[in-house]
Amino acid sequence: MDRNAKIDELLAVFLQFKRHVRKQVTAHTHDGLTMAQSELLLHVHNGCTRLSDIAISQNITPSAATQQVRLLEAEGLIKRTRSNDDKREQQLAITAKGRKLLAKQREQLHAKLRSYVEPLDDADIDAFIRIMNKMIAGRHQPK
């Protein structure tokens, strides 16, 4: 099989996996949040505290990031404060309510996705993570 055929097969498998996972993930309600809002909440929890960084991490416009942040803020899941270093900049932080919701979602997601990793041993999982990270990192390298 030549490289182009392998890339075609990789794409087909990736899209099929993505559809299966998305179906599993969206099978529960996310407690009224969209997938994008849940991902944004996770990014804030993991230390992504600036709106510009959120926009980049989510691959959305800054105005779309602001809109999503406003919705999460209205739900009491995140809060915005002014930066001590630059008063024009706002810092995002997850609230206790947001952490509780995120923990609940993570538990639900793990339960739903466990069937996907069931046939894999730890070495397979480690290899999958390594390969996916390598592909992502390679995409951001200058050619």
N, C-alpha and C positions, 0 to 999 in steps of 0.2 A: 504494500500500500504506500503510495507516495505521500509527501508532506501535505499537499492540498487535500487529499482524501482524508488524511488523519485529522486535519483541521475541521473539515466538514463533519466528520464523525464526532469530534469533540464538541462542536457547536450543537449538534443534534442531541447528544447526551446531556449537555449542560442545560439546554432549553427544556428538555423533558424533566430533568431533576428540579429545575426552577419551578415548573408548573406543579409538580407533585408537592414540593415544599410549600409553595404559596398557598395551595389548596389546604394543606394541613394547618398552616399558620392562620389563614383567614377563617378556618372552621370555627374558631372561637372568636368572640366579639372584640377582644382587646379592650374591653370595658369602655366601649364608646369611642376609642381612639382609632384613627386610621393607622395603617402600617407606617406611613411617613412620620406621623406624630410619635408613634412608639419608638421608631428608630432615633428620632431627634431627642427624645427623653433619654434614651440609652447613651447617646453621644454626650449629653450634658452630664449624666451620671459618671461617665468615664473621663470627665475633665475637659471636655470641649466647651469653653465658657464664653467665647466671643461669637456674636452673630455672624461675622464674616467667616469664621471657621466652620460654623454650622452650615452655612450656605455651600461652602466648598465640600465638606464631608457628605452632604446630602445631594450634591450636584444640582442645586436649585439657585435661583436668583436671591440676592439679599432681601428683596421685598417679600418674596415667598417665605424665606426663613423668618422674617419679622412677623408675618401673618401667622405662621405656625406657632411661633413663640407666644404671641398674644393669646392664641387659643389655649395653649398649655398653661399659661399664666392665669387665665380666667378660670381654669379648672383647679387652680391651686397646686399644680404639679411642679412648676418651676417658679423661680422669682428672679427679678432683675434688680441689680444694684449698680451704682456708679463705681467705676474703677478708681482706686486710690491714686493711681499713677496718671491717669488721663480722664478728667471729669466728663469728657465727651463720649467716652467709651462705656458701654454697659457690660457687666459681667452676668452670666447666667449661672444659677445654682439650682439643683434639684431640692425639692422640699421633702419633708418626712412623708407626706402623702404620696409624692411622686416615687420615692424609694419603695414604699409599701406596694404601690401598684406595679412597679417594675419587678419586684421580687415575685409577685403573684403571676405576672405574665411570663417571667422566666421559667417558673415551675410548670406552668401550663405548656409552654413551648417545648421544654425538655421532655415532658410526658408524650407530647404528640410526635416529636422527632426521634424519639428513642428507637422506633422501629427501623429508621433509616440506617442507624449505626449498629443495629443488632448483629448483622452478619459480619461486621468488621472487628478485627482485634485491635489492640492499642497501637500496634505498629502501623496498621493500615490507616487509622485515624491520624496518627502523627504524620504519615507520608502525605495524606490528603491535605492537611493543614499546611504543611511545608510547600507542597506544589502550588496550592492556591495562593499563598503569600508570595511565592516566587513569581507567579504569573502577574499578580497585581503590582509588585515592585518593578518588574520588568517593563510594564506598560508605562511607568512614569519615568523611565530612564531616557535621556536624549539619544536619538539615533545618529 
